Amino acid sequence: MDGSADLRSRLRAVVAQRMETDPAHDLAHLDRVWVNAQAIADAQTDLPVLLAASYLHDLVNLPKDDPQRHLASRRSAAESEPILGKLGYSADQIHAIQHAIEAHSFSANIMPLSPEACILRDADRLDALGAIGIARNFSVSGALGRALYDPADPFAANRGLDDLTYSLDHWKVKLLALPGDMLTDGGRAIAQRRVQRMIRFLEEFSEEIGTVLPADWITR
């Protein structure tokens, strides 16, 4: 098999032709997932498997409001097989990569069973946190026509959370809870640091709109 630098270049060339211009799921997202994955990996990690899974996990990227979105990771795994064969991966490696791809998705509800699958899932979810996570959240919400927040009740103190309507609600519905959903120690530590950046943003945000930030938004 090729050296890691050349293999990464070849994988990037493949996905560059496939990735849509969704700013939350573009080539830059794949690069960041690979950076995150390397930060979590240890000496026992199969890096060629993790590398391929990082770059091929979004081969099929469906919009968040697509009714078939829960099938996207399975379709990505299936479409990865001929690509991996051409790159020189063995049958066992291809199987391992496909499992990691299938299990990375939140909506697929597939339990990761290998270290590489756990790392990929954490690495992908880390990209929803921190400064990048803030940018991605508002970018996706804007593309879907969602408001930034409810001006009458920004932090849902007296209403039910509705992240299909308000971008900020998604923080409470999902994003701020992600550290507790991490499967690796490394992923959990990075997630906790990134959530603290998001909380600092929320504190500034609440001050600027003249609304008190509820304590249950910042205590986990």
Backbone as CSV, one residue per row, in Angstrom:
resi,resn,N_x,N_y,N_z,CA_x,CA_y,CA_z,C_x,C_y,C_z
1,MET,0.846,-1.193,0.000,0.000,0.000,0.000,0.881,1.242,0.000
2,ASP,0.343,2.353,-0.570,1.085,3.600,-0.656,1.435,4.139,0.723
3,GLY,2.473,5.008,0.785,2.762,5.716,2.011,1.605,6.614,2.386
4,SER,1.536,6.988,3.648,0.358,7.686,4.145,0.121,9.021,3.445
5,ALA,1.185,9.769,3.154,1.006,11.071,2.515,0.436,10.918,1.115
6,ASP,0.971,9.964,0.360,0.473,9.732,-0.998,-0.937,9.171,-0.965
7,LEU,-1.221,8.283,-0.026,-2.556,7.706,0.091,-3.574,8.785,0.423
8,ARG,-3.231,9.671,1.330,-4.137,10.781,1.667,-4.401,11.650,0.438
9,SER,-3.365,11.928,-0.326,-3.540,12.745,-1.533,-4.482,12.077,-2.522
10,ARG,-4.346,10.770,-2.661,-5.209,10.042,-3.597,-6.651,10.007,-3.103
11,LEU,-6.832,9.827,-1.797,-8.181,9.849,-1.229,-8.820,11.235,-1.393
12,ARG,-8.041,12.274,-1.148,-8.571,13.634,-1.306,-8.968,13.899,-2.750
13,ALA,-8.195,13.381,-3.689,-8.521,13.579,-5.103,-9.842,12.901,-5.462
14,VAL,-10.077,11.733,-4.863,-11.335,11.022,-5.118,-12.518,11.808,-4.574
15,VAL,-12.425,12.231,-3.320,-13.585,12.880,-2.694,-13.786,14.300,-3.193
16,ALA,-12.714,14.961,-3.657,-12.859,16.324,-4.174,-13.820,16.355,-5.352
17,GLN,-13.898,15.269,-6.089,-14.800,15.178,-7.233,-16.220,14.816,-6.819
18,ARG,-16.374,14.346,-5.594,-17.675,13.852,-5.138,-18.383,14.777,-4.163
19,MET,-17.611,15.539,-3.385,-18.216,16.350,-2.333,-18.967,17.529,-2.928
20,GLU,-20.163,17.770,-2.414,-20.945,18.921,-2.834,-20.434,20.171,-2.120
21,THR,-20.987,21.304,-2.453,-20.506,22.563,-1.883,-21.204,22.908,-0.573
22,ASP,-21.735,21.911,0.110,-22.292,22.099,1.446,-21.143,22.500,2.370
23,PRO,-21.151,23.711,2.933,-20.010,24.151,3.725,-19.786,23.354,5.000
24,ALA,-20.790,22.589,5.433,-20.627,21.776,6.634,-20.120,20.378,6.308
25,HIS,-20.194,19.989,5.035,-19.762,18.649,4.630,-18.995,18.735,3.315
26,ASP,-17.919,19.484,3.341,-17.093,19.658,2.158,-15.718,19.024,2.393
27,LEU,-14.795,19.278,1.479,-13.462,18.686,1.615,-12.772,19.181,2.886
28,ALA,-13.008,20.432,3.250,-12.400,20.965,4.478,-12.900,20.207,5.708
29,HIS,-14.175,19.812,5.689,-14.712,19.006,6.795,-13.959,17.686,6.905
30,LEU,-13.704,17.044,5.788,-12.984,15.771,5.804,-11.565,15.954,6.336
31,ASP,-10.915,17.035,5.924,-9.572,17.324,6.450,-9.605,17.486,7.966
32,ARG,-10.626,18.186,8.464,-10.713,18.415,9.914,-11.002,17.111,10.656
33,VAL,-11.850,16.268,10.085,-12.135,14.983,10.721,-10.854,14.158,10.817
34,TRP,-10.032,14.179,9.783,-8.773,13.441,9.814,-7.833,14.019,10.880
35,VAL,-7.787,15.332,11.012,-6.983,15.958,12.071,-7.492,15.510,13.444
36,ASN,-8.802,15.552,13.624,-9.389,15.113,14.898,-9.082,13.647,15.173
37,ALA,-9.218,12.815,14.142,-8.998,11.376,14.311,-7.568,11.080,14.743
38,GLN,-6.610,11.779,14.144,-5.212,11.577,14.523,-4.960,12.012,15.966
39,ALA,-5.672,13.047,16.410,-5.501,13.524,17.789,-6.023,12.507,18.796
40,ILE,-6.996,11.694,18.391,-7.590,10.706,19.296,-6.872,9.361,19.210
41,ALA,-6.311,9.036,18.050,-5.713,7.716,17.809,-4.544,7.440,18.748
42,ASP,-4.278,6.148,18.947,-3.123,5.745,19.748,-2.265,4.778,18.941
43,ALA,-1.284,4.190,19.595,-0.322,3.341,18.889,-0.954,2.082,18.320
44,GLN,-2.091,1.657,18.849,-2.744,0.439,18.372,-3.718,0.697,17.219
45,THR,-3.939,1.940,16.870,-4.902,2.285,15.833,-4.376,1.894,14.462
46,ASP,-5.255,1.334,13.638,-4.908,1.022,12.246,-5.089,2.314,11.445
47,LEU,-4.012,3.058,11.271,-4.108,4.379,10.649,-4.560,4.351,9.189
48,PRO,-4.109,3.385,8.367,-4.632,3.359,6.993,-6.148,3.158,6.942
49,VAL,-6.677,2.333,7.851,-8.128,2.145,7.922,-8.801,3.441,8.357
50,LEU,-8.259,4.079,9.380,-8.838,5.314,9.892,-8.753,6.433,8.861
51,LEU,-7.664,6.495,8.133,-7.492,7.515,7.100,-8.566,7.396,6.024
52,ALA,-8.746,6.195,5.519,-9.744,5.994,4.464,-11.153,6.266,4.973
53,ALA,-11.452,5.813,6.181,-12.781,6.048,6.738,-13.040,7.538,6.931
54,SER,-12.007,8.272,7.319,-12.160,9.713,7.530,-12.509,10.430,6.233
55,TYR,-11.891,10.009,5.139,-12.111,10.716,3.872,-13.284,10.192,3.061
56,LEU,-13.767,9.007,3.362,-14.859,8.441,2.567,-16.188,8.375,3.314
57,HIS,-16.232,8.876,4.552,-17.448,8.669,5.348,-18.643,9.477,4.843
58,ASP,-18.398,10.525,4.058,-19.496,11.334,3.525,-19.586,11.248,2.005
59,LEU,-19.213,10.099,1.442,-19.319,9.940,-0.015,-20.735,10.232,-0.501
60,VAL,-21.717,9.782,0.258,-23.120,10.095,-0.024,-23.589,11.030,1.083
61,ASN,-23.807,12.275,0.746,-24.177,13.279,1.741,-25.560,13.821,1.406
62,LEU,-26.538,13.466,2.216,-27.908,13.911,2.002,-28.234,15.053,2.962
63,PRO,-29.056,16.003,2.550,-29.415,17.121,3.432,-30.039,16.632,4.734
64,LYS,-29.918,17.439,5.782,-30.440,17.053,7.089,-31.941,16.811,7.074
65,ASP,-32.647,17.480,6.161,-34.097,17.306,6.116,-34.542,16.281,5.078
66,ASP,-33.598,15.512,4.517,-33.942,14.467,3.554,-34.455,13.226,4.297
67,PRO,-35.593,12.665,3.900,-36.139,11.501,4.609,-35.253,10.259,4.516
68,GLN,-34.319,10.239,3.584,-33.412,9.096,3.434,-32.056,9.326,4.110
69,ARG,-31.952,10.386,4.896,-30.654,10.729,5.481,-30.079,9.605,6.335
70,HIS,-30.936,8.846,7.006,-30.451,7.783,7.884,-29.771,6.655,7.110
71,LEU,-29.926,6.650,5.785,-29.307,5.616,4.956,-27.999,6.082,4.317
72,ALA,-27.652,7.351,4.514,-26.497,7.915,3.817,-25.197,7.197,4.165
73,SER,-24.998,6.856,5.441,-23.732,6.216,5.819,-23.617,4.815,5.230
74,ARG,-24.717,4.105,5.157,-24.694,2.777,4.541,-24.377,2.884,3.050
75,ARG,-24.953,3.867,2.410,-24.680,4.067,0.986,-23.238,4.508,0.761
76,SER,-22.716,5.326,1.653,-21.311,5.730,1.559,-20.393,4.526,1.697
77,ALA,-20.703,3.653,2.651,-19.891,2.447,2.849,-19.908,1.567,1.612
78,ALA,-21.081,1.391,1.023,-21.200,0.548,-0.170,-20.398,1.137,-1.332
79,GLU,-20.476,2.453,-1.508,-19.786,3.083,-2.635,-18.283,3.196,-2.417
80,SER,-17.841,2.989,-1.182,-16.409,3.065,-0.918,-15.647,1.827,-1.406
81,GLU,-16.347,0.698,-1.534,-15.656,-0.572,-1.809,-14.806,-0.549,-3.077
82,PRO,-15.337,-0.164,-4.241,-14.473,-0.164,-5.430,-13.324,0.829,-5.334
83,ILE,-13.547,1.945,-4.667,-12.484,2.938,-4.485,-11.348,2.343,-3.663
84,LEU,-11.708,1.679,-2.571,-10.702,1.097,-1.689,-9.939,-0.031,-2.373
85,GLY,-10.647,-0.816,-3.187,-9.978,-1.878,-3.925,-8.903,-1.333,-4.849
86,LYS,-9.213,-0.228,-5.527,-8.245,0.380,-6.446,-7.048,0.967,-5.709
87,LEU,-7.268,1.338,-4.456,-6.179,1.917,-3.660,-5.311,0.858,-2.986
88,GLY,-5.661,-0.413,-3.140,-4.833,-1.490,-2.626,-5.195,-2.000,-1.249
89,TYR,-6.355,-1.634,-0.738,-6.788,-2.148,0.561,-7.206,-3.607,0.449
90,SER,-6.915,-4.381,1.500,-7.292,-5.787,1.529,-8.777,-5.922,1.851
91,ALA,-9.317,-7.117,1.654,-10.736,-7.363,1.950,-11.043,-7.098,3.418
92,ASP,-10.152,-7.504,4.331,-10.377,-7.271,5.757,-10.364,-5.781,6.076
93,GLN,-9.441,-5.055,5.461,-9.386,-3.614,5.691,-10.637,-2.917,5.154
94,ILE,-11.090,-3.343,3.993,-12.290,-2.748,3.400,-13.494,-2.972,4.314
95,HIS,-13.584,-4.174,4.849,-14.691,-4.471,5.767,-14.617,-3.555,6.998
96,ALA,-13.415,-3.353,7.525,-13.237,-2.515,8.706,-13.578,-1.058,8.396
97,ILE,-13.178,-0.593,7.233,-13.465,0.786,6.822,-14.963,0.975,6.636
98,GLN,-15.601,0.013,5.994,-17.037,0.123,5.762,-17.821,0.147,7.071
99,HIS,-17.394,-0.659,8.036,-18.081,-0.625,9.323,-17.931,0.743,9.984
100,ALA,-16.717,1.300,9.956,-16.499,2.614,10.557,-17.358,3.672,9.883
101,ILE,-17.463,3.615,8.566,-18.288,4.579,7.834,-19.757,4.424,8.212
102,GLU,-20.242,3.204,8.236,-21.652,2.968,8.569,-21.991,3.456,9.969
103,ALA,-21.073,3.240,10.910,-21.366,3.504,12.317,-21.094,4.937,12.750
104,HIS,-20.550,5.762,11.861,-20.214,7.129,12.290,-21.442,8.013,12.411
105,SER,-22.506,7.666,11.702,-23.651,8.563,11.570,-24.554,8.556,12.790
106,PHE,-24.954,9.728,13.222,-25.891,9.864,14.343,-27.234,9.250,13.979
107,SER,-27.711,9.508,12.767,-29.048,9.068,12.364,-29.110,7.588,12.008
108,ALA,-27.961,6.965,11.682,-27.973,5.548,11.299,-28.211,4.632,12.487
109,ASN,-27.817,5.082,13.684,-28.029,4.318,14.917,-27.381,2.933,14.855
110,ILE,-26.119,2.901,14.425,-25.334,1.671,14.358,-24.215,1.770,15.387
111,MET,-24.072,0.768,16.239,-23.067,0.796,17.302,-21.662,0.538,16.734
112,PRO,-20.706,1.418,16.958,-19.328,1.169,16.527,-18.726,0.012,17.318
113,LEU,-18.112,-0.933,16.612,-17.599,-2.131,17.267,-16.077,-2.243,17.236
114,SER,-15.409,-1.325,16.562,-13.947,-1.366,16.470,-13.368,-0.053,16.975
115,PRO,-12.089,-0.064,17.377,-11.471,1.195,17.815,-11.530,2.272,16.744
116,GLU,-11.294,1.889,15.489,-11.310,2.877,14.407,-12.703,3.462,14.202
117,ALA,-13.739,2.631,14.358,-15.112,3.125,14.219,-15.446,4.099,15.343
118,CYS,-15.000,3.786,16.561,-15.232,4.695,17.687,-14.513,6.023,17.474
119,ILE,-13.283,5.951,16.986,-12.507,7.171,16.754,-13.152,8.017,15.671
120,LEU,-13.570,7.391,14.573,-14.192,8.158,13.492,-15.466,8.838,13.973
121,ARG,-16.292,8.119,14.736,-17.534,8.729,15.207,-17.239,9.948,16.077
122,ASP,-16.278,9.809,16.985,-15.919,10.937,17.832,-15.329,12.080,17.003
123,ALA,-14.450,11.754,16.063,-13.788,12.782,15.253,-14.800,13.567,14.427
124,ASP,-15.787,12.892,13.901,-16.819,13.559,13.103,-17.665,14.465,13.990
125,ARG,-18.026,14.001,15.171,-18.865,14.802,16.069,-18.103,15.980,16.659
126,LEU,-16.795,15.848,16.805,-16.005,16.977,17.282,-16.096,18.162,16.327
127,ASP,-16.330,17.899,15.058,-16.410,18.997,14.089,-17.704,19.791,14.235
128,ALA,-18.617,19.306,15.080,-19.842,20.048,15.378,-19.680,20.923,16.611
129,LEU,-18.482,20.948,17.191,-18.237,21.676,18.431,-17.171,22.749,18.235
130,GLY,-17.033,23.625,19.225,-16.012,24.650,19.184,-16.324,25.740,18.169
131,ALA,-15.290,26.488,17.785,-15.465,27.593,16.838,-16.002,27.111,15.501
132,ILE,-15.455,25.998,15.014,-15.942,25.427,13.756,-17.393,25.004,13.911
133,GLY,-17.732,24.403,15.025,-19.103,23.958,15.249,-20.095,25.108,15.224
134,ILE,-19.707,26.240,15.807,-20.575,27.415,15.784,-20.810,27.865,14.346
135,ALA,-19.727,27.947,13.579,-19.848,28.378,12.181,-20.715,27.410,11.381
136,ARG,-20.495,26.121,11.579,-21.269,25.123,10.835,-22.746,25.166,11.202
137,ASN,-23.029,25.311,12.493,-24.417,25.330,12.940,-25.200,26.457,12.271
138,PHE,-24.651,27.663,12.288,-25.361,28.797,11.716,-25.394,28.723,10.186
139,SER,-24.357,28.150,9.590,-24.335,28.005,8.137,-25.423,27.048,7.656
140,VAL,-25.508,25.887,8.302,-26.516,24.900,7.923,-27.919,25.437,8.173
141,SER,-28.111,26.065,9.317,-29.431,26.597,9.645,-29.859,27.659,8.642
142,GLY,-28.914,28.502,8.245,-29.226,29.515,7.245,-29.614,28.899,5.910
143,ALA,-28.895,27.860,5.512,-29.207,27.192,4.249,-30.582,26.546,4.279
144,LEU,-31.023,26.131,5.464,-32.338,25.502,5.616,-33.441,26.513,5.925
145,GLY,-33.080,27.787,5.980,-34.076,28.818,6.208,-34.542,28.952,7.650
146,ARG,-33.724,28.504,8.585,-34.089,28.577,10.000,-33.619,29.889,10.612
147,ALA,-34.398,30.408,11.556,-34.032,31.634,12.258,-32.880,31.375,13.211
148,LEU,-32.110,32.425,13.520,-31.019,32.260,14.478,-31.551,31.866,15.853
149,TYR,-32.605,32.560,16.297,-33.180,32.279,17.617,-34.582,32.862,17.671
150,ASP,-35.338,32.489,18.685,-36.674,33.024,18.919,-36.528,34.346,19.683
151,PRO,-36.837,35.474,19.078,-36.625,36.752,19.774,-37.488,36.912,21.021
152,ALA,-38.602,36.202,21.088,-39.467,36.300,22.267,-38.968,35.448,23.423
153,ASP,-38.217,34.384,23.112,-37.750,33.458,24.148,-36.503,32.744,23.621
154,PRO,-35.362,33.435,23.540,-34.167,32.896,22.868,-33.693,31.544,23.388
155,PHE,-33.794,31.333,24.704,-33.257,30.119,25.298,-34.349,29.154,25.771
156,ALA,-35.535,29.290,25.179,-36.644,28.351,25.417,-36.950,28.175,26.899
157,ALA,-37.010,29.285,27.613,-37.335,29.223,29.036,-38.794,28.856,29.266
158,ASN,-39.665,29.264,28.346,-41.101,29.056,28.529,-41.758,28.426,27.306
159,ARG,-41.006,27.652,26.560,-41.532,26.945,25.395,-40.729,25.680,25.179
160,GLY,-41.221,24.803,24.343,-40.476,23.607,23.997,-39.365,23.920,23.004
161,LEU,-38.262,23.198,23.108,-37.169,23.377,22.156,-37.609,22.959,20.758
162,ASP,-37.191,23.726,19.755,-37.592,23.463,18.373,-36.420,23.786,17.453
163,ASP,-35.519,22.804,17.263,-34.347,23.089,16.449,-34.611,22.965,14.957
164,LEU,-35.844,22.648,14.574,-36.207,22.710,13.161,-36.594,24.133,12.759
165,THR,-36.802,24.987,13.746,-37.171,26.378,13.495,-36.071,27.345,13.907
166,TYR,-35.413,27.058,15.035,-34.424,27.980,15.592,-33.051,27.320,15.692
167,SER,-32.066,27.980,15.114,-30.706,27.447,15.112,-30.154,27.268,16.516
168,LEU,-30.375,28.260,17.371,-29.804,28.200,18.712,-30.366,27.034,19.522
169,ASP,-31.602,26.650,19.260,-32.199,25.528,19.989,-31.413,24.236,19.791
170,HIS,-30.758,24.105,18.627,-29.999,22.881,18.345,-28.829,22.716,19.305
171,TRP,-28.335,23.824,19.829,-27.256,23.726,20.806,-27.723,22.949,22.024
172,LYS,-28.912,23.293,22.525,-29.434,22.636,23.713,-29.944,21.241,23.398
173,VAL,-30.556,21.066,22.233,-31.094,19.760,21.848,-29.976,18.728,21.692
174,LYS,-28.843,19.121,21.108,-27.825,18.133,20.759,-26.388,18.542,21.080
175,LEU,-25.961,19.716,20.609,-24.537,20.013,20.575,-23.886,20.062,21.949
176,LEU,-24.503,20.740,22.892,-23.875,20.892,24.204,-23.790,19.581,24.984
177,ALA,-24.554,18.586,24.549,-24.535,17.281,25.216,-23.541,16.315,24.583
178,LEU,-22.901,16.700,23.491,-22.029,15.772,22.770,-20.838,15.246,23.582
179,PRO,-20.237,16.019,24.476,-19.122,15.438,25.236,-19.494,14.154,25.972
180,GLY,-20.712,14.077,26.502,-21.146,12.877,27.200,-21.433,11.707,26.289
181,ASP,-21.471,11.958,24.975,-21.761,10.913,23.998,-20.491,10.376,23.346
182,MET,-19.331,10.929,23.709,-18.084,10.486,23.100,-17.718,9.085,23.583
183,LEU,-17.096,8.326,22.709,-16.760,6.930,22.999,-15.310,6.745,23.424
184,THR,-14.466,7.730,23.174,-13.044,7.616,23.518,-12.674,8.679,24.542
185,ASP,-11.671,8.392,25.345,-11.211,9.365,26.343,-10.679,10.623,25.665
186,GLY,-9.917,10.421,24.586,-9.364,11.567,23.871,-10.448,12.434,23.263
187,GLY,-11.437,11.809,22.668,-12.538,12.551,22.084,-13.312,13.329,23.122
188,ARG,-13.517,12.712,24.279,-14.268,13.362,25.351,-13.522,14.600,25.870
189,ALA,-12.212,14.485,26.020,-11.424,15.615,26.531,-11.456,16.793,25.555
190,ILE,-11.308,16.493,24.268,-11.347,17.561,23.261,-12.738,18.174,23.203
191,ALA,-13.760,17.335,23.280,-15.143,17.829,23.228,-15.435,18.771,24.386
192,GLN,-14.968,18.441,25.560,-15.208,19.294,26.731,-14.552,20.654,26.561
193,ARG,-13.351,20.681,25.998,-12.678,21.967,25.760,-13.445,22.789,24.728
194,ARG,-13.937,22.132,23.699,-14.643,22.866,22.643,-16.004,23.373,23.126
195,VAL,-16.678,22.624,23.961,-17.950,23.090,24.497,-17.746,24.326,25.369
196,GLN,-16.641,24.401,26.080,-16.371,25.590,26.884,-16.248,26.835,25.998
197,ARG,-15.691,26.675,24.799,-15.633,27.798,23.861,-17.038,28.211,23.435
198,MET,-17.901,27.238,23.240,-19.271,27.534,22.839,-20.034,28.229,23.967
199,ILE,-19.783,27.826,25.192,-20.440,28.465,26.329,-19.993,29.922,26.455
200,ARG,-18.706,30.180,26.214,-18.243,31.571,26.239,-18.948,32.392,25.165
201,PHE,-19.158,31.785,24.009,-19.914,32.466,22.947,-21.341,32.747,23.401
202,LEU,-21.988,31.768,24.025,-23.363,31.951,24.496,-23.456,33.071,25.530
203,GLU,-22.466,33.169,26.379,-22.467,34.235,27.381,-22.387,35.602,26.715
204,GLU,-21.531,35.728,25.711,-21.441,36.993,24.975,-22.726,37.241,24.180
205,PHE,-23.247,36.200,23.574,-24.463,36.302,22.764,-25.637,36.777,23.604
206,SER,-25.808,36.171,24.780,-26.936,36.528,25.637,-26.822,37.974,26.110
207,GLU,-25.607,38.421,26.380,-25.411,39.809,26.800,-25.795,40.774,25.676
208,GLU,-25.408,40.424,24.448,-25.663,41.314,23.323,-27.146,41.419,22.981
209,ILE,-27.916,40.365,23.255,-29.352,40.433,22.963,-30.172,40.803,24.193
210,GLY,-29.487,41.068,25.315,-30.157,41.519,26.512,-31.024,40.485,27.195
211,THR,-30.574,39.241,27.154,-31.323,38.139,27.761,-30.398,37.331,28.670
212,VAL,-30.901,36.924,29.802,-30.098,36.125,30.733,-29.951,34.705,30.200
213,LEU,-28.725,34.197,30.213,-28.466,32.823,29.800,-28.824,31.882,30.944
214,PRO,-29.794,30.983,30.747,-30.188,30.081,31.828,-29.046,29.183,32.276
215,ALA,-28.998,28.894,33.568,-27.909,28.088,34.117,-27.886,26.686,33.525
216,ASP,-29.057,26.147,33.154,-29.058,24.771,32.652,-28.510,24.659,31.239
217,TRP,-28.194,25.771,30.604,-27.526,25.731,29.294,-26.022,25.570,29.460
218,ILE,-25.496,25.894,30.610,-24.039,25.904,30.766,-23.563,24.894,31.811
219,THR,-24.475,24.165,32.424,-24.082,23.119,33.374,-24.500,21.783,32.811
220,ARG,-23.539,20.850,32.756,-23.822,19.533,32.161,-23.764,18.491,33.263
